Amino acid sequence: MSRNNITRKKCLVLAVGMAAILTGSLATAAPAPWLDRSVSPQDRVAALMRNMTKAEKLSLIESDLALEFGAYKKPAGAIGSAAYVAGIERLGIPALQISDAGLGVTNPMNVRPGDGATALPAGQAMAGAFDLALAREGGAMIGAEAKHRGFNVLLAGGVDLVRDPRGGRNFEYMGEDPILAGQVAAAEVQGVQSQHVISTIKHYAVNSYETGRMMSSLDLTIPALQESDLLAFRIAVQEGRPGSIMCAYNKVNGVYACQNPYLLSDVLRGEWGYQGFVMSDWGALSDGEAAARAGLDQDSAYILDRGTRFADAMRKMAGHPAGENILDAKTRHILTAMVVNGLFDDQARPVEGAAEIAAHMAVARRIEEEGAVLMRNERETLPLSASGMILVVGGHADKGVIAGGGSSAVLPRGGSAIVDPVQASLETMPHPIIFEPNAPVDALRAAMPGAEIVYNEGTDLAQLATLAKKAKAVVVFVTKWQGESLDAPDLDLPASDNALIETVAQANRKSIVVLETGNPVVMPWFDKVGAVLEAWYPGSAGGEAIANLLSGKAVPSGRLTTTWPRSLSDLPRPELPGAGHHAGAFPLDKSTIAYLRNYDLNKEGADVGYRWFASRAIAPAFPFGFGLSYTRFTNDGLTVSMDGKKILAHATVTNKGKVGGDEVVQIYAHAPDGAPLRLAGYGRVTLSPGESKVVDIPLSPYATARYDQAQKDWRQPAGTYRFVLARNAEDQTGPAASLHIDAQ
Ligand code: BGC
């Protein structure tokens, strides 16, 4: 063979080889159907599952704790936070990187050294803004921060109803009204998931108390459960479409929530048609097999569990065809949430720039400005005048604003403004106490350059009285820290804080109290002070927001989402044995003390919060929906009409005052059968001085419908309903309209 021939033959072989390589590479380059965005989510998941081994399916149904503690090491591949599920590389299934929580991206025990993030204000502010668009922005903000850090599951969306103003986690929740709570949680979830990050809603269900939460049962009849706590979850599920739901630590009607077939199968799948996955709370499992059968899909941080391991139970069950179907359902739920929320398609981890951080701080600030509640303003105390000496006292207002404790506490950028002497560990939860480094004092100086802002710690009352007399106004900051695993034993502020306020009130007519609390408090000095602003836990930009509200740059418009009782005897359960004690409230706490084994919630049933006060004719200290402004609004009546099957309310609202501001319009439904009122709809409207606007408010069908246990669904009874445009849940003297609604 000639040299030329050899060369030609070589070329041919090469060409064939290249073609084969090309064809081969083209063939493998065509995306697998589950990676193809043009294929429907169901088909993507089905195709993926056809290619998965049993072992691969089993690997998805439990997560590893993603923290270091003791001999336990964070798994390789975990970014570090609440939990981690390894991806399956050969199929392109991404890892699940799971982090808390509803107020921002957390960094438990500083597992990602120094990685701070933006904290939203407490849920009371988020819900108290009555502003779903803003809640969505808040969710999108924390979702974006999760994505920057590589997390694709955010344990956000706390929607347990506030049943008791002592609840340690009320600051993570959205108040006592199920319609408002469900809608706000849904909006937050939508925001998080707009960033291709799965959001949970939690803790399903009735985790309203922390005291004894690992053992207690919260008991109430099915209709009452459906018309209260489950209604909030139902709305959050149906409107927010969260990829995941976290089942709670506690029992509901005697059965642990994470192994409760009624909650996990009958209601969630059967009645609500939920397609995503259910994960357990951290250390919530006591019986893996019961949980597997009841409908749990993923066991979180399984090393914290008691009893049989969920994945072992599932592995054993999957040896039989019926069990294999159960494993398939769990796998499908997890993968559906991942596909629907874009986890396969968008694995980018964009860098967080300074401009974006500033924008995120602005979201946190606006939520606080809209959600903080002005509770008193006499003698034209607020807004502050922009000149003269203003004395600021206490609450570390020169350093920052306090945050709630526990798994939702966000480490601020640059660290806490005050370092808690109690070192954070899983055993010292809910420590550390964190102060966001956004000092009201600095912000007041910036907002009012013409004024002289003087700070005093308030430890020497005599010195304080002298100083206060010289000041044009005095602002006292008071903090009350609460956190996960601990309910407060009472509604009191420390005696020293009450004494401080009394001293200031005596010395200066223009005394202002700023409360940074996670719950209502009793205010024995209320009539003596000029003004009170409830700032809740104000979040990362809380100092600025408070300064803007005090100086009048922002006009208060937030409303209470929890009824403030006059005393504990006004509540369905005045006694709360064990409240304030940590024991038995956290998985690693091996104590077997359950102070209060069970909670009989049938006392109030579905009449939670303002409905309880209305049904018992108890006058609250401050009602649900209450909040003052620097301006005054009027309205010219209310009309309510049917629009197809939907009910719409219309009102014209006018700003009669001298400054622009927002009004929160609230419409309550009164049923013909005399059942306690319900918030039916609400809207926020911004009005310049003298301006009028027509507001159209859709009313929730759940405000007039009832749960029908026999039908396992909601039904609208026929009848004539009265709707009231009211300033709050207690004062129902506003314009009213009646509407006959047919049975549906
Ligand atoms: C809390 C959850 C949290 C989880 C992970 C639990 O203690 O109850 O809300 O998401 O820990 O940190």
Residues whose N, C-alpha, C, O or C-beta is under 5 A from the ligand:
A	BS01	BGC	A82 D100 L155 D281 W282 S407
